[in-house]
Amino acid sequence: MSLASNGDAVFVARRRFFGEGRSVEGMLAAPILRSWERCAGHGLDASRSPSVEPPTARELRELQEFHERLGRLARPELDALQNDARLTGSVVILTDTAGVVLDMVGDGAFAGRAAQVALRPGVSWNEAATGTNAIGTALVERQPIAVHGAEHFFERHQILACAAAPLINPRGEVAGALDMTGPAAIRHVHALGLMRLAAEQIEHRFFTEGFEHCMMLRFHADRALVGTPREGVLAFADGVLVGANRHGLELMRLDWSSLDRTRLPAVLPGIRPSDQIQPLRGPGGTRLFGRLVDARRRPSRGRAVMSAPAARPTPAGEIEPILGPEMLASLSRSVRLVNAGIPLLLLGETGSGKDVFARRIHAESERRNKPFVPVNCAALPESLIESELFGYEAGAFTGARRQGAPGLLRQADGGVLFLDEIGDMPLSLQSRLLRVLQDKHVSPLGGGRPVPVDFALICATHQSLGTLLAAGAFRQDLYFRIAQYVVERPPVRHHPDRLALIRGVWRQLGGEAAGVQLSEEVERRLAGYDWPGNFRQLVGTLRALLVLGEPGHPVEVSALPAEISAAVGSPGEAPLDPPPVPSLAAQTRSALQLALEASGGNVSRAARRLGIDRSTYYRRLLKE
């Protein structure tokens, strides 16, 4: 069928469906027709404009911060697709599981046109509110889909041609969507294929976090595709399937219901762990190739990390603080307390690694094969925090999902719940949290029946909860419930051997593996600096030096940020008046500006140079 006749058929279908109420089966792609029928069932009027409520700049920043992990894992694909989008006058969009636009890159001129129909960051494009569109329909259908011109439910959206693929996490849950949208006047024949491939890349990257203690089966019918995003991946904990990707399930003729039920011997009887690719016999005798990697063979984020970590490049990964003897002992005590069900409170300055320490506790604990659910109480908007934490029943409020949502507290069942920045939790919710901790039951919004939960609790804050207690901003009874044992994360300036710390982080970042060395003078100045931004600032600085360094040529003092060079003098210098140490805000401002200048004004490149994502860069820029 020609493009023109296909377009004519869609307009005929619209007239019959919307104007005459007649059946159009066979005139449209089945997913499009199902979507139209769902939208009509929601009571949407195709001739009107959808009702949208754009967020404030602060709400958008908080939303992006809340979805930082998804944004970080998707960043390589957004960057790679940006040029393709510009060349075709399009934009590439990342959304969360509710269809809310988190990030958009590509052609600036078309982005301006798209904003006229509310296609912009912070706005939800879920099908129930915005009608048939690639983002919302792909999320509902759980499959890649293209929606062109008049196939959109709302007449207002006919200027768009969009293609989207849902992002399915290893637990079979929709984590978000990746979309390419351009003008309907141009047929983007490769857009759907690009989105499908990019989604595979992101889904493959999901396994880099949270499955460190699992036995990983990686396989494919084509030996050359083992180790690529096209491979099948199955993750086993204690011999039970706990995670998978779509390729893995398809190759083994399984489905998502197999999670938490299927055992490894039932999938591949007699297979033994090996780092080498080996022939495998799949279902029905199909020939496969793959390897089964035991967690104990991989560099561990658990007990083995207590010794010096193996060198490995981790440009976009999370770097673990190097723990001295005192903190290792504190880690051991914390694990024993979590195993006994005693809540922990982590205290420490911003950037001192409280969140990573909490993950270490989880990785060492008896709950390591169950979820670790982090919640940043400061990043969640007050309007969202209650529903996100406690969940809600279907129809609990305007905009609620039809099937409801379990909430983060229930997602942590069996594992560890980490409430970061607990001091920022609104008073109204503190009483609800206290009841959950006392009763071990969660009552979702909308009057649902209380659901039993079992999780270990770790809280963290950089604030003085004593001051908040005195001011009446924090409940005393909740404080004594969560602070049954307090662990202080020391700032970097109190580390007993800063030089060893710096060298350890440099190894983790891959400096040694890349053949890039720090000169003795650079090491001396780094070790002599107070690091007011703590571990986060240290890692960011070393990342920048690694980018600036060249193999075989030591990184010299001239590459150091100005605030570090000014704070630590050269050998033999003894100034009468030591230069004042700039405030953290001033240092942050300087680092942001220097990175932007070095990147030619390109914000994305400046963010990568600093080891942060673009939304964090904007947030810091506005804050500082």
Phi, psi and omega in degrees: 000134180289161180298320182295312181295326178297317177298318178299320181297322180294318179293324175296317179297321179298316181297317181292316185288310186273324185270325187247348180067027181263161179291140177236024181299133181090346180268344182229160170300140185305317180297325179294315180297317179300321180294314178304316182294321177296316181297319178296323178294332177282353181084018180286146179250112186298335184277347180265171174269138178296147180275117179233151180231093182300145180281165171286166179300322180292317180297322179295316179298319180294321179295316179295323178294320180297325181259031184303319183297313179300316179298321180293317181290333180269349186305316181302322180288320177300317179294318183292326184273351186300316181293320177301318181295319180296319182294331181257011180064037186238179172228150174250135190233137171249132178235165173273187184293340178267006180083010179282128182291120180263324184208152181212128178228160176131219186284117184296323181295316180289327177302323177295320177293320180297326180297336179293337175250026174067022173271087184204164182304138176095346182264138180276132175245038174288149189298324184294336181253327189246007175075189180297122175201160187299318182297300185296321182287323176297323179294321179287314184282343182059037178208154177298143183207147175245138178231120187241128171050244186290353175290340175296147182292310182278134179302326183298335186266006184290351177284353188255148167234120187225151177222133184218152175231134177287154176255115182256124182280172184297350177263007178082011181262145177287121182261344183161198179211153174241131189223145169240125182232137178215187180289140181295341181292343180246128179274114182268085190291335183259358187299315183295319178296320178297317181293321180297314180293319180294322178297321177299319179298314182293317179298324177295324181288339178304331184283355180283346181229133175094354181237026184297334184256016180260153170276125189251124174257118180239125191203166176193160176289336178255116183304325183292341182266357174291129183095359177252168178297347178277351183289156170279142179229127173233133181247130182240132174242122184053037176082359182252138180293118181239353179200152182198163166247172186295324178298317181297316180295319181294316181295327181264006179055047177244176172221180186295337178292348179287342180299142178067007180233321186275135180259154183304314181300333179285336180275308179222089182300134173080001181292143181241146178300140178198144176279350183264146176290132183227155175293141179230154177250112182272192180302137179067018179080011179297144182271124179232166174229141179182184177217146177251112184256120179285141178303329181289343179273340182272155172304122188271150171260010181253238189295322184296337183287348179295335172272179182299130182290150177291147179292130177202136179287128178225067185297328181245002184271177181271129181264130182275138173299141175280120186267129174281178183304319182295317181287330174296319176295321178295321177299315180299317178296319182297319179298317180297321180291318178297319178298332179271000177081021180265124181296147179243148172238119179263126178247142177174158179295160176302132179088004184275000174090030181296320181293320180291324177297321177297321178294324177297319178300313179300316182296332181269345190276172177290349180263016187296336179270004176250172189295148165250114186246103178273138178228117177269102184296336180279336184270341180278127175299145181303330181287344183250338192298322182294312181291325180292320182284308190265348181078176181205157177275163177302132178075017183294331180200167180297128181093357178291148177295148184297326182268003183076188179210140184288331183089157185291328180297319179286330177295334181276001184305127181088344184244221184238129173259123181247109179262097180278148182052050182300334180296343180267003179289131179302145180304322183298331181269341180299322180292323178294318178297320179300318180296321178297316181293327180282316188266344183060032176225146177245130176253110181292156175298147180097008174082024179289163180291138178303138182246128179292142177225151178221106177217153170275142185248128171234126177245160180212152176199152172258357183269165172273106180294334176299319178294319178295323177298314182296327181275356181077016182266356179217136183288132180294319181294325177291321179302313182289339177284320185269341186254044179289339172210129185249132177241126179262127174269114184290150175290161182301325183295343178263004180293134185294336181217084185294328180295317178295323178298313182297317180294323179295317178294321179300320176296316181298324179288346179095015180298314180294316181298329181275357180076020179257127182243152172268135177292161181301320181292322177296315178300319180297318182289321177296318181290334181272355182276149185278342178052067179297336176272004175060211190299323181297317179293320180298312181296318179298319179294316181293326176299316180298318179295324178295321178294322182282339184284160177235137178304135178084354180235115182301143175289125185260173184300329182298340180275348183291147172301149186301322184294331179283318178299322182287328185281333183239114185285168177284161180303136178087346180282137178219074183297143179295320180241101180303140180298139180294144177283123181299151177294160179299322179297318180294320179295318180297315179300316181297316181296319179297316183292317180297318179296321180294318179295318181291342181258012178065029180084002180275112185294318181300317181292323178296319179297316179297323180298327181270355179078025178232168177271169188295321181296322177294321178300312179300317182298316179295320181297317180290323183288318185277000000 
